[in-house]
Structure formats: C-alpha cells, structure tokens
Amino acid sequence: MRIEEEWKRALHVAERAALDAGEIAMQGWRAGGEVAKKGRFDLLTEYDLRSERLIRQRLEEEFPSHRIVGEEGPETGSGELVWYVDPIDGTTNFAHGHFFFAVSIALYRGNEGLAGVVHAPALGVTWKAWRSGGAFRNGETCSVSRRDRLEEAMCATGFPYDRWTNPDNNHAELALFLERAQGVRRCGSAAIDLCLVGDGTYDVYWEKALNAWDMCAGALVVREAGGRLSGYEGEPADPRSGKLIATNGLLHDEAVRTVREARHRVPLG
C-alpha cells in the first residue's frame, strides 16, 4: 500500500470512529446526567468515557501496532505512530448544553501530522485532513482566509484552567488583540477553533496550556488548508507542546508580534 493510501485509510477509520463517538455524545447532550470534576473547572461525564472506549477499541482493532494517547485513559501500545484522542473536546460546553464540542482524533509520527478528524455532532460539521491530501469541511475542500489586516481579522482563543491562580492566564494577550483586531471569540473547544482557522472562518487563533489531544487534529487541518502554525515566539510548531499560534499565514508574523508584545508587557512570574 502506498504511503498516501495508508494515511487515507487511517483517516477513514478515524472518521468512522469519530462519527460513532459523536452519536454517543449526542445521547447525553442536553439530557442531564452526572458530571464529575477532574479539577476546579475540568469536567468529566460518562459520555467522555464511553466515547473514548469506542474510539480506542476501533483503533486497536485496525492498528494494533500503533500507540494511543487519550485524555481519559492510560497510554497504550508502542511504536512511532501515535493516535491522539479527545473523546469530547469542550466537555464544559457539552455539560452545559452548548453546541461547541467535538470528537478529535489524529495520527502523528513525531511532530508530523498524518491524518486527523474533528467531528462536531451538535453543529453537524466534520473537518478532516491527511498529509498532502488537503483539508475538508463536510466533504468539501476548505482553505484559510485571505485577510491580511489584523484590524479586519476575526480571532479566537481560550484560557487555562488555572487562570485564577496563574498570572500567565492569557488576559494580557486578549486585551491587546481586542485593541487591534476586528473581533475575538472564545469558543471553548481548541479543536473547533483550529478547524475554523482552516476553513477560513477565523484568521488567527492562539492558546496555551493545551494537550496534544486538543490540538493535533485541528493543527493538521490548518496546515493542509494552507495556514501557518508556530509556537508563541514564532518557533516551529509542535502541537504536543501545549501552546500554539495558528493563522491564515498572511497574518502570522503580526499575530506572533502581538502575542510577544502582550507577554512582555506583563510580568508572568
């Protein structure tokens, strides 16, 4: 099997698993049910657990030689090919009946994205991408925007769970982007935010204190849609690093400068 076909097959398996996991999530969405706390703001529901169990089972059956790193369970497997799984990205939204949550599944080799899918069942939208194969929204090719002025840009971000106690809480960055951009949105799902950069809805997205399962699938969508990714100082992007700037490319240098300027204005300890 050619390499391109292998990644396409991996994407097909991941997409089917994401769609089925999304059906599990929708059984509990706006239906009430018990919500546990993993931290002060970090929530967990039975649907996170059921969704991840289904995804892990599918991936283990189809790719027994691959590793699996998921939010709700221990790492399994071995080898250089790794699946990053978030069964419900945006659990807080999900628990409150908000529409913005998603199943996120991505296959990586080191820092290299190979296949990824983000399925937002309450929105009825699925984004997917595979290496050198392009990015798609509900089956249609998608691409980043062409806006090249920050004052005309729609931006997005999110905030860490320890924002009440950690001075590095993204408040300074938000304040500066609010001064300079046309608008800033806070969706509550990093996976969806990244995909909205990939399909041209957003022009800039930045966030820190994330996990690989939050970012890996959406980051691949951005890259395959023609966007640009980096760390906070403009260094090469690593979606496993915990922080990311994603843009349409045209605004990337300005976005990096804005993040850097904001962080240098405020002592972060």
Buried (B, 14 or more C-beta within 10 A) or exposed (E): EEEEEBBBBBBBBBBEBBBBBBEBBBEBBEEEEEBEEEEEEEBBBBBBBBBBBBBBEBBBEBBEEBBBBBBBBEEBBEEEBBBBBBBBBBBBBBBEEBBBBBBBBBBBEEEEBBBBBBBBBBEEBBBBBBBEBBBBBEEEEBBBBEBEEBEEBBBBBBBBBBBEEEEBBBEBBBBBBEEBBEEBBEBBBBBBBBBBBBBBBBBBBBBBBBBBBBBBBBBBBBBBBBBBBBBBEBEEBBBBBBBBBBBBBBBBEBBBEBBBEBBEEBEEE
